[in-house]
Amino acid sequence: MKHDVEVLHPYCCGLDVHKKVISACILTPTKKQRKRFGTMTDDLNELVNWLKEYCVSIVAMESTGVYWKPVYNVLEEAGLEIQVVNAQHIKMVPGRKTDTTDAEWIATLLRIGLLKPSFVPSRRERELRDLSRYRLALVQERSREIQRVQKILESANIKIGSLISDVNNMSGRLMLQAIIKGKLTPEEISTLGHANLKHSPEEYTKALKGRVNAVHQRLLSMQLTHIDELTQRIVELDNDLETIIAQIPNFKEALELIDSIPGVGRQSSDDYTH
């Protein structure tokens, strides 16, 4: 005994998105249409026109790597409703025929409401996430570069890393610049630190007595320049993030609410945007 299945989306389309090719299948009350498209912007615009030609109101596709993102952006701009679905969920739904293409199976499940769409943030929130992730990558790269500075100092038997918690702070920078220039004695360099340093000048003098050669100085100079460049990019990204946050309704208030949790600072609350 057959049961009629309720059709929720009579005009729909399933997309099977790959790096260079998109396979599309449109289902309507009277016909089924299949077509393949490239992934260049002009190809995506052609896809939009094809969907509009058949009065498609909703489209579904798998969240395949990053390939779905440009497709989503173009369809979103065209005003179409889009569902991005986990590929594992689609595979778990029973009833697929062996000769059914991926695009047709996606369209079939979409037509009768058996797809579970994933959450996709708004465009502004996606932009915020991209900036936040890149900022995190730069912060991590800066930390690795500071570690490289410490390794160079160790290879030259300069032990200020055991006396200063951060060789990139003001005192550490003054000492590093003096080491790079190579014109001051360890005793003179030890006096460059901030007055609030925890150890005595004699201890810093002892730690600064090493064997620094021209290669060490060259590497340290390049590494400090790279650290400064990364710091500048991070500052620029912070400004961009603040601009976008101000444009997302209630987002800044949500960050401030998270920031109010004891033990959670502003940077930690920003990390929630990742």
C-alpha positions, 0 to 999 in steps of 0.5 A, spaced: 500 500 500 503 506 497 502 512 501 502 519 498 508 523 500 506 531 502 510 535 497 513 541 501 517 545 495 514 543 488 519 547 485 526 546 488 533 544 486 539 540 488 546 541 487 552 537 487 558 542 488 565 540 486 571 544 485 570 545 478 563 543 476 556 543 479 551 538 477 544 541 478 537 537 478 531 541 478 524 538 480 517 541 478 510 538 479 511 536 471 518 535 470 525 533 472 531 538 469 538 536 469 544 541 467 552 542 469 555 548 470 562 551 471 564 554 478 566 561 475 562 567 477 559 567 470 557 560 470 554 561 477 550 567 474 548 562 469 545 557 474 541 563 477 538 565 471 536 557 469 533 556 476 529 563 475 527 560 468 523 554 472 521 558 478 525 555 483 524 558 490 529 553 494 536 550 493 539 545 497 547 543 497 552 539 501 557 543 505 563 540 501 569 543 503 569 551 502 566 550 495 559 551 497 561 558 499 561 562 493 555 558 490 551 560 497 553 567 496 551 568 489 544 564 490 543 569 496 544 575 492 539 572 488 534 572 493 533 564 493 532 560 499 538 556 500 539 549 505 546 547 506 546 540 509 551 535 512 553 530 507 553 524 512 545 526 514 544 525 506 547 518 506 543 516 512 536 517 509 534 510 506 530 509 500 535 512 494 535 508 488 542 506 485 541 510 479 539 516 482 545 522 482 547 526 488 543 532 485 537 529 484 537 525 491 538 532 494 532 535 490 528 529 492 529 529 499 528 537 499 522 536 495 519 532 501 522 536 507 527 530 509 533 535 509 536 538 516 539 544 514 545 546 517 546 553 521 549 558 516 550 565 519 548 572 516 553 575 511 556 580 516 557 574 521 561 570 516 565 576 514 566 577 522 568 569 522 573 570 516 577 576 519 577 573 526 580 566 524 585 570 520 587 574 526 587 568 530 592 565 525 596 571 525 597 571 533 599 564 533 604 566 527 607 572 532 607 567 538 611 562 533 616 568 531 617 570 538 619 563 540 624 563 534 627 569 537 628 565 543 631 559 540 636 564 536 638 567 543 639 560 546 644 558 540 648 564 542 648 563 549 644 569 551 639 567 557 635 573 558 629 569 556 630 566 563 629 572 567 624 576 562 617 573 561 616 576 554 622 578 550 618 582 546 616 587 551 619 594 552 625 591 556 626 585 552 626 589 545 631 595 548 636 589 550 634 585 543 636 592 539 642 593 543 644 586 541 643 587 534 647 593 533 652 590 537 655 596 540 654 596 547 657 591 552 653 586 557 653 591 562 651 597 558 645 593 555 643 591 562 641 598 564 636 598 558 631 595 562 625 598 565 626 600 573 621 595 575 625 589 572 625 583 578 632 581 577 638 585 579 643 589 573 648 584 575 644 578 573 642 581 567 649 582 565 651 575 566 645 573 562 647 577 556 654 574 556 654 570 550 657 569 543 653 573 538 655 573 531 653 576 525 648 571 523 645 571 529 644 579 529 641 578 522 636 573 524 634 577 530 633 583 526 629 580 521 625 576 526 623 583 530 621 586 523 616 580 522 613 581 529 612 588 528 609 587 521 604 581 524 602 586 530 600 592 525 596 587 521 593 584 528 591 592 529 588 593 523 584 587 523 582 589 530 579 595 527 576 592 521 572 587 527 570 593 531 567 596 524 563 590 523 561 588 530 558 595 530 554 593 524 551 587 527 545 588 531 545 586 538 552 583 537 556 588 541 551 587 547 552 579 546 560 580 547 559 585 553 555 580 556 560 574 555 566 579 557 562 580 564 563 573 566 568 572 571 575 569 568 573 571 561 576 577 558 575 581 551 579 577 547 576 570 550 569 573 548 572 575 541 574 568 540 567 566 540 566 569 533 570 563 531 
